[in-house]
Amino acid sequence: MDIEHPAATMVVEVAKTQDDEVGDGTTTAAILTGELLKKADDLLELDIHPTIIANGYRFAAEKAKEILESIATTVSADDEELLKTIAGTAVTGKGAEISTDKMAELAVAAIKSVLSEEDGKQTVDIEDIKVEKKVGGSINDSELIKGMVIDKERVHTNMPKVVKNAKILLTNEALELKKTEVDAEISITSPDQLQLFLDQEEKMIKDMADKIQKSGANVLFCQKGIDDMAQHYLAKAGIFAVRRIKKSDMDKLSRATGANIVSNLDEISPKDLGETGVVEEKKLANEDMIFVTECKNPKAVSIVLHGGTEHVVDETERGLHDALRVVGVVIEDGKIVAGGGSPEIELSLRLSEYSATLKGREQLAAKAFAEALEMIPRSLAENAGLDPIDKLVQMRSKHEQGDKNAGLNVYTGEIVDMMKENVIEPLRVKTQAISSASEAATMILRIDDVIAASKSGAPDMPPGMGGMGGMGGMGGMPEY
């Protein structure tokens, strides 16, 4: 969306932050921000100062995080079924929902492959997982490759198509003649001199190819170009070579095969070479691609996503990204909460009790924060075609009776225990959404006037929106 309104762009930032930090819960964060602003509008009508509302929201957000910690459940990273359930919850509601089980399975297997331990703490870098999209086949044909898939082909047809027990050399040096750094002219006066010049050029290229062959490498991945003559010599030596590989792919190849990226061909040592079982060029959806598989201990893996149309593949990738992020977050934090609007109702009830302990007008802001949280289960009910008021009342009633995990089953309309229904989310999805939404709402509250922005110059203010003086007279403020 092309958004120009300054306050609306902040809501976009909230969703982006949520996606970067956790991968899921973007809608929750955006809805919550809008509802907090709507509640603030009501409080401003009562002549409560924006600073007091901001303080009340801050107190409520801090308390909400405490409450969430207390109702969260600790989980083990070894519980694969639970991790699949969490991934499935993240995919639900997205375009990839038709293949939830497949997406969950791929996400858990991929994350488990790239897990690393630092200072006794497990960490996951989602950048170590490459997703390659291919139109053709169905989503269920998608697969995890314990290695790398590179969208390139061999540089020469005479090179072998398959290399077993591959010794891999990664270089970011071009296998081409180096251009001089200064402008230089060479004066040639006879055909013999020209021939000598050409022979020397060829010798320089051949030397490069010889150095690669002597290193013991039988597969070469080059980040830059490979000269036609160099291709000929490499093919003659039976070396499988690929050129113009992206830097990000070079880094992943290094992590998958254990090879070091070499910048100078004169300094190749056996320790710089990586190893893998098979490197081969295969056709995938009518395109040649390089598969680097059977890596001994790959710290980078690839997922090949299939789908009937480009749109399906894009939507599937979006769902998979969310699944990968939430599985990674759960492994890192080891804490989960129930889904289906259940934590929001519990928070709403507990924050209402907490607001009564605050002194002064902040109490009203904290109460408004508690009410704003009910917008999440309300939206769930509306999106499922159910009566939101009825469902909210039923959920509140269950939570007041002590059922902390009671949430809305959107398929049946029943209020059930979400943990038993396997609707589970990482704790960080909720804490991040509350942090981002409360911070963005208080930031907007502190702005004195609405700034109108337009490409054609500032338009006239809509009636009632002129300078909202300290936002105390926020009467004409639009709902977000």
C-alpha positions in Angstrom: 0.0 0.0 0.0 1.2 3.5 -0.8 0.6 5.2 2.6 1.4 8.9 3.1 -0.4 9.7 6.4 2.3 10.1 9.1 0.4 8.2 11.8 -0.5 5.4 9.4 3.1 4.9 8.4 3.9 4.4 12.1 1.4 1.5 12.1 3.1 0.1 9.1 6.4 0.3 11.0 4.8 -1.6 13.9 3.8 -4.5 11.5 7.3 -4.5 9.9 9.0 -4.6 13.3 6.8 -7.5 14.4 7.6 -9.4 11.2 11.3 -8.8 11.6 11.4 -9.8 15.3 9.1 -12.7 15.4 7.7 -13.4 12.0 4.0 -13.7 13.0 1.5 -11.6 14.8 1.7 -8.6 12.4 -2.1 -8.3 12.2 -2.3 -8.5 16.1 0.2 -5.6 16.4 -1.6 -3.4 13.9 -5.1 -4.0 15.3 -3.9 -3.4 18.8 -2.2 -0.1 17.8 -5.4 1.1 16.2 -7.6 0.1 19.1 -5.2 1.8 21.7 -5.5 5.1 19.6 -9.3 4.7 19.5 -9.5 4.3 23.3 -7.1 7.3 23.7 -9.5 9.4 21.6 -12.3 8.6 24.1 -10.1 9.6 27.0 -9.0 12.8 25.3 -12.7 13.7 25.0 -12.8 13.5 28.8 -10.0 16.1 29.0 -7.4 13.7 30.1 -3.9 14.9 29.1 -2.0 12.8 26.5 1.0 12.4 28.9 -1.2 10.8 31.5 -2.7 8.4 28.9 0.8 7.6 27.7 1.9 6.8 31.3 -1.1 4.6 31.9 -0.4 2.7 28.7 3.2 2.3 29.7 2.3 0.9 33.1 -0.3 -1.5 31.5 2.2 -2.7 28.9 4.8 -3.5 31.5 2.2 -5.3 33.7 0.9 -7.2 30.6 4.4 -8.6 29.9 4.7 -9.8 33.5 1.3 -11.5 33.3 2.2 -13.2 30.0 5.4 -14.5 31.6 3.3 -16.0 34.4 0.8 -17.8 32.1 3.5 -19.0 29.6 4.5 -22.7 29.5 8.1 -23.8 29.2 8.8 -26.2 26.3 11.8 -28.2 25.1 13.4 -27.7 21.7 13.5 -31.5 21.4 9.7 -31.8 21.3 9.3 -32.0 17.5 5.6 -32.6 17.5 5.0 -29.4 19.6 7.3 -27.4 17.2 5.2 -28.6 14.3 2.0 -27.6 16.0 3.4 -24.1 16.6 4.5 -23.8 13.0 1.0 -25.0 11.9 -0.6 -22.3 14.0 1.6 -19.6 12.3 0.6 -20.9 8.8 -3.1 -21.1 9.6 -4.9 -18.1 8.1 -2.3 -17.6 5.3 -2.4 -18.7 1.7 -0.4 -21.8 2.5 -3.0 -23.1 4.9 -4.0 -25.9 2.5 -0.7 -27.6 3.2 -0.2 -26.7 6.8 1.3 -30.1 7.8 3.8 -30.0 4.9 4.9 -26.4 5.7 5.2 -27.2 9.4 7.3 -30.3 8.7 9.6 -28.4 6.4 10.0 -25.5 8.9 10.9 -27.7 11.8 13.4 -29.8 9.8 15.1 -26.7 8.4 15.4 -24.9 11.7 16.7 -28.0 13.4 19.4 -28.3 10.7 20.8 -24.8 11.2 20.6 -24.7 15.0 23.8 -23.4 16.6 24.8 -23.0 20.3 26.5 -19.9 21.7 27.4 -19.6 25.4 25.1 -22.6 26.2 22.1 -20.9 24.5 20.6 -22.2 21.3 20.3 -19.6 18.5 18.8 -19.7 15.0 19.7 -17.5 12.1 17.0 -17.7 9.5 19.4 -16.3 6.9 21.0 -19.8 6.9 17.9 -21.2 5.2 17.6 -20.5 1.5 14.1 -20.6 0.0 14.0 -21.3 -3.8 10.6 -20.7 -5.4 9.6 -22.7 -8.5 6.3 -22.6 -10.3 5.1 -26.0 -11.2 3.8 -29.1 -9.3 1.9 -28.6 -6.1 2.8 -27.3 -2.7 3.2 -30.9 -1.4 6.0 -31.4 -3.8 8.1 -28.9 -1.9 11.2 -30.4 -0.3 14.1 -29.7 2.1 17.6 -30.1 0.7 20.3 -30.8 3.3 22.7 -28.5 1.4 22.3 -25.8 -1.2 20.3 -25.2 -4.3 21.8 -22.5 -6.6 19.8 -21.0 -9.5 22.7 -21.2 -11.9 24.2 -23.7 -14.4 27.7 -24.9 -15.4 29.7 -22.4 -17.4 30.7 -25.0 -20.0 28.8 -28.0 -21.5 31.9 -30.2 -21.5 32.1 -30.0 -17.7 30.7 -33.1 -15.9 27.1 -32.9 -14.9 27.6 -34.8 -11.7 30.6 -34.7 -9.3 30.7 -37.2 -6.5 32.9 -36.8 -3.4 33.2 -33.1 -4.4 36.1 -31.0 -3.1 34.7 -27.4 -3.3 36.6 -24.2 -3.9 34.8 -20.9 -3.3 36.5 -17.8 -4.6 35.6 -14.2 -5.0 38.5 -13.5 -7.5 37.5 -13.2 -11.2 39.1 -15.8 -13.5 39.6 -13.1 -16.1 42.5 -10.8 -17.1 43.0 -8.1 -14.6 42.5 -4.5 -16.0 45.2 -2.0 -15.0 44.3 0.5 -12.4 45.7 3.3 -14.6 45.2 4.1 -18.2 48.0 2.4 -20.2 48.6 2.0 -23.9 50.7 -0.8 -25.4 52.4 -0.1 -28.6 52.7 -3.1 -30.9 54.6 -2.7 -34.1 54.7 -6.2 -35.6 52.5 -9.3 -35.8 55.1 -11.2 -33.7 54.7 -8.8 -30.8 50.9 -9.2 -31.1 51.2 -13.0 -30.9 53.5 -12.8 -27.9 51.0 -10.5 -26.2 48.1 -12.9 -26.9 50.2 -15.9 -25.8 51.0 -14.1 -22.5 47.4 -13.4 -21.9 46.5 -17.0 -22.5 49.3 -18.2 -20.2 48.0 -16.0 -17.4 44.5 -17.5 -17.7 46.0 -21.1 -17.9 48.0 -20.4 -14.8 44.8 -19.6 -12.9 43.1 -22.8 -14.1 46.3 -24.8 -13.2 46.3 -23.3 -9.6 42.7 -24.5 -9.2 43.5 -28.0 -10.5 46.6 -28.3 -8.3 44.6 -27.3 -5.2 42.7 -30.6 -5.6 39.3 -28.9 -6.1 36.9 -30.6 -8.6 34.1 -28.0 -8.1 34.5 -24.3 -8.4 32.0 -21.6 -7.3 33.1 -18.1 -8.4 31.5 -14.9 -7.2 32.7 -13.0 -10.3 33.2 -13.9 -14.0 35.1 -16.8 -15.6 36.8 -16.0 -18.9 35.9 -18.2 -22.0 39.5 -19.4 -22.1 39.5 -20.3 -18.4 36.2 -22.2 -18.9 37.9 -24.2 -21.6 40.9 -25.2 -19.4 38.6 -26.0 -16.4 36.4 -28.2 -18.6 39.5 -29.9 -19.9 40.6 -30.7 -16.3 37.1 -32.1 -15.5 36.3 -29.3 -13.0 32.7 -28.4 -12.5 32.5 -24.5 -12.4 29.8 -22.0 -11.8 30.2 -18.2 -12.1 28.5 -15.0 -10.8 27.2 -16.5 -7.6 25.5 -14.0 -5.2 27.5 -13.1 -2.1 24.7 -14.3 0.1 24.7 -17.7 -1.7 28.5 -17.8 -1.3 28.2 -17.4 2.4 25.6 -20.1 2.6 27.7 -22.5 0.5 30.6 -21.8 2.9 28.4 -22.8 5.9 26.9 -25.8 4.1 30.2 -27.3 2.9 32.8 -25.9 5.4 34.8 -24.2 2.6 36.5 -20.9 3.1 36.0 -18.1 0.6 39.4 -17.5 -1.1 40.3 -14.0 -2.4 43.7 -14.9 -3.9 44.3 -18.0 -6.0 48.0 -18.0 -5.0 47.1 -18.8 -1.4 44.8 -21.8 -1.7 45.5 -24.4 1.0 43.8 -27.8 1.5 42.0 -26.4 4.6 40.1 -23.9 2.4 38.4 -26.6 0.4 34.9 -27.8 1.4 33.5 -31.3 1.0 30.1 -32.6 0.0 28.8 -35.9 -1.3 27.3 -34.8 -4.6 27.3 -31.6 -6.8 25.0 -31.9 -9.8 23.1 -29.9 -12.4 19.5 -30.9 -12.6 16.4 -29.6 -14.3 13.8 -28.1 -12.0 10.6 -26.7 -13.6 12.4 -26.5 -17.0 15.3 -24.6 -15.5 18.9 -25.8 -14.9 19.9 -25.6 -11.2 22.9 -26.7 -9.2 22.2 -29.0 -6.3 24.9 -29.3 -3.6 23.7 -32.3 -1.5 24.9 -34.9 1.0 26.8 -32.4 3.1 28.3 -33.9 6.2 27.2 -31.3 8.7 25.4 -28.5 6.8 24.9 -25.3 8.7 22.9 -23.9 5.8 20.1 -25.7 4.0 17.6 -25.0 1.2 13.9 -25.4 0.8 12.5 -25.8 -2.8 8.9 -24.5 -2.8 6.5 -25.6 -5.5 3.1 -24.3 -6.4 0.6 -24.2 -9.2 1.0 -20.5 -10.0 3.4 -17.7 -9.1 0.8 -16.2 -6.7 0.4 -19.5 -4.8 4.2 -19.9 -4.5 4.5 -16.3 -3.2 1.8 -16.8 -0.6 3.3 -20.2 0.4 6.7 -18.5 0.9 5.0 -15.9 3.2 3.4 -18.6 5.3 6.7 -20.6 5.4 8.7 -17.5 6.5 6.3 -17.1 9.5 6.6 -20.8 10.4 10.4 -20.7 10.3 10.5 -17.6 12.4 8.1 -18.8 15.1 9.9 -22.2 15.4 13.2 -20.4 15.8 11.8 -18.0 18.4 10.3 -20.9 20.4 13.7 -22.8 20.4 15.5 -19.6 21.5 13.0 -18.6 24.2 11.6 -22.0 25.2 8.2 -20.4 26.1 4.7 -20.6 24.6 1.2 -19.4 25.2 -2.2 -20.6 24.0 -3.6 -19.0 20.8 -7.2 -18.3 19.7 -7.5 -15.0 21.6 -7.1 -16.7 25.0 -4.0 -14.7 26.3 -5.7 -11.4 25.4 -8.8 -12.2 27.4 -6.7 -13.3 30.4 -4.7 -10.1 30.1 -7.8 -8.0 29.8 -9.3 -9.4 33.0 -6.0 -9.2 35.0 -5.2 -5.7 33.7 -8.6 -4.5 34.7 -7.9 -5.6 38.3 -4.4 -4.1 38.1 -5.8 -0.7 36.9 -7.8 -0.4 40.1 -4.5 -0.4 42.1 -3.2 2.7 40.2 -3.7 6.2 41.6 -4.9 9.1 39.6 -6.1 9.3 36.1 -3.6 6.7 34.8 -6.1 4.2 36.2 -8.5 5.1 33.3 -5.7 4.7 30.7 -4.7 1.3 32.1 -8.4 0.2 32.0 -8.7 1.4 28.4 -5.6 -0.6 27.6 -7.2 -3.7 29.1 -10.4 -3.1 27.0 -8.3 -2.6 23.8 -6.8 -6.1 24.1 -10.3 -7.5 23.7 -10.2 -6.3 20.1 -8.1 -9.4 19.1 -10.6 -12.1 20.1 -13.4 -9.8 18.8 -11.7 -9.6 15.4 -11.2 -13.4 15.4 -14.9 -14.0 16.0 -15.9 -11.5 13.3 -13.5 -13.0 10.7 -15.0 -16.4 11.5 -18.5 -15.1 10.9 -19.5 -15.4 14.6 -21.2 -12.9 16.9 -18.3 -11.1 18.6 -20.2 -10.0 21.7 -21.6 -13.5 22.4 -18.1 -15.0 22.1 -16.4 -12.4 24.2 -18.9 -12.9 27.0 -18.5 -16.7 26.8 -14.7 -16.4 26.9 -14.7 -13.9 29.8 -16.9 -16.3 31.7 -14.5 -19.2 31.2 -11.5 -17.2 32.2 -13.2 -15.9 35.3 -13.8 -19.5 36.3 -10.0 -20.1 36.1 -9.7 -21.6 32.6 -6.6 -19.6 31.5 -6.3 -21.3 28.1 -9.9 -20.9 27.0 -10.0 -19.5 23.4 -12.2 -19.5 20.4 -12.2 -22.4 18.0 -13.0 -20.5 14.8 -14.2 -23.6 13.0 -16.8 -24.7 15.5 -17.5 -21.5 17.3 -16.9 -23.2 20.6 -14.9 -21.8 23.5 -12.3 -24.6 24.3 -8.9 -25.2 25.8 -6.5 -24.0 23.1 -3.6 -26.0 24.4 -5.6 -29.2 24.0 -6.7 -28.0 20.5 -3.0 -27.5 19.6 -3.4 -23.8 18.9 -0.1 -22.6 20.3 2.0 -19.5 19.8 5.5 -18.4 21.0 5.4 -16.0 24.0 7.5 -13.5 22.1 4.7 -13.0 19.5 2.5 -11.5 22.2 5.1 -9.6 24.1 6.5 -8.0 21.0 3.0 -7.0 19.7 2.2 -5.4 23.0 5.5 -3.5 23.2 5.4 -2.2 19.6 1.7 -1.3 19.7 1.9 0.6 23.0 5.1 2.4 22.0 3.6 3.5 18.6 0.3 4.6 20.2 2.1 6.7 22.9 4.3 8.2 20.2 1.3 9.3 18.1 -0.4 10.6 21.3 2.6 13.0 21.9 2.2 14.7 18.5 0.5 18.0 18.8 -0.9 18.5 15.3 -1.9 16.3 12.4 0.5 16.9 9.5 -1.1 16.6 6.1 1.2 15.3 3.5 0.6 15.3 -0.3 2.6 15.0 -3.4 0.7 18.0 -4.9 1.3 20.2 -1.9 -0.4 20.4 1.4 -4.2 20.1 0.9 -6.7 21.9 3.1 -7.3 20.2 6.4 -10.5 18.2 6.7 -13.1 19.9 9.0 -12.3 19.4 12.7 -8.7 18.3 12.1 -6.9 21.7 12.4 -4.2 21.8 15.1 -5.3 19.5 17.8 -3.6 21.6 20.4 -1.8 19.2 22.7 -4.3 16.7 21.2 -6.6 17.8 24.0 -9.2 18.6 21.5 -8.8 15.5 19.5 -12.5 15.6 18.5 -11.8 15.5 14.8 -9.1 12.9 14.9 -9.8 10.0 12.4 -10.0 6.5 13.8 -6.9 4.4 12.9 
